[in-house]
Amino acid sequence: MSIAEFVKSKRNATGLTQHELAAKAGVGLRFIRDVEQGKSTLRLDKVNQVLQLFGHQLGPVRTLPTEDTV
């Protein structure tokens, strides 16, 4: 599940509008829209502000090794 899908599903499950989520997280409405639309360049500190409301935070995730992996 992507961050966009996660945030949107959690927001809907809690009955929050995008505007309400933005206010509770201390970020702008535009930022919430960008997150939910899967924008590829987002400030990680702000993403964590949003995720913290749902008891989560960003962290490293193991991926399958590739030829480019050190």
C-alpha positions as CSV (number, residue, x, y, z in Angstrom):
1,M,0.0,0.0,0.0
2,S,1.4,3.4,-0.9
3,I,1.5,6.4,1.5
4,A,-1.2,8.0,-0.6
5,E,-3.5,5.0,-0.3
6,F,-2.7,4.7,3.4
7,V,-3.4,8.3,4.3
8,K,-6.6,8.4,2.3
9,S,-8.0,5.2,3.7
10,K,-7.1,6.2,7.3
11,R,-8.7,9.7,6.7
12,N,-11.9,8.1,5.3
13,A,-12.0,5.5,8.1
14,T,-11.9,8.3,10.8
15,G,-14.4,10.4,8.9
16,L,-12.1,13.3,8.5
17,T,-12.3,15.7,5.5
18,Q,-9.0,16.7,3.9
19,H,-9.4,20.1,5.5
20,E,-9.9,18.6,9.0
21,L,-6.9,16.3,8.6
22,A,-4.7,19.3,7.5
23,A,-5.8,21.3,10.5
24,K,-5.2,18.4,13.0
25,A,-1.8,17.6,11.5
26,G,-0.7,21.3,11.3
27,V,-0.1,21.2,7.5
28,G,-1.8,22.9,4.6
29,L,-4.8,21.6,2.7
30,R,-2.6,21.6,-0.5
31,F,-0.1,19.3,1.3
32,I,-2.8,16.7,2.1
33,R,-4.0,16.8,-1.5
34,D,-0.5,16.3,-2.7
35,V,0.0,13.3,-0.4
36,E,-3.3,11.7,-1.4
37,Q,-2.5,12.2,-5.1
38,G,0.9,10.5,-4.7
39,K,3.1,13.4,-5.4
40,S,6.7,12.0,-5.5
41,T,8.4,15.0,-3.8
42,L,7.1,15.7,-0.3
43,R,8.8,17.0,2.8
44,L,9.3,13.9,5.1
45,D,8.8,15.9,8.3
46,K,5.4,16.9,7.1
47,V,4.5,13.4,6.0
48,N,5.4,12.2,9.5
49,Q,3.2,14.9,11.0
50,V,0.3,13.5,9.1
51,L,1.2,9.8,9.8
52,Q,1.6,10.5,13.5
53,L,-2.1,11.2,13.8
54,F,-2.7,7.5,12.8
55,G,0.1,6.1,15.0
56,H,2.7,5.6,12.2
57,Q,5.9,7.2,10.9
58,L,8.1,6.7,7.9
59,G,11.0,4.4,8.1
60,P,13.3,2.3,6.0
61,V,11.7,-0.7,4.4
62,R,13.7,-3.7,3.1
63,T,13.5,-4.3,-0.6
64,L,14.6,-7.2,-2.7
65,P,18.4,-7.0,-3.6
66,T,19.2,-5.9,-7.1
67,E,22.5,-5.7,-9.0
68,D,22.9,-2.1,-7.9
69,T,22.6,-2.9,-4.2
70,V,25.8,-2.5,-2.2
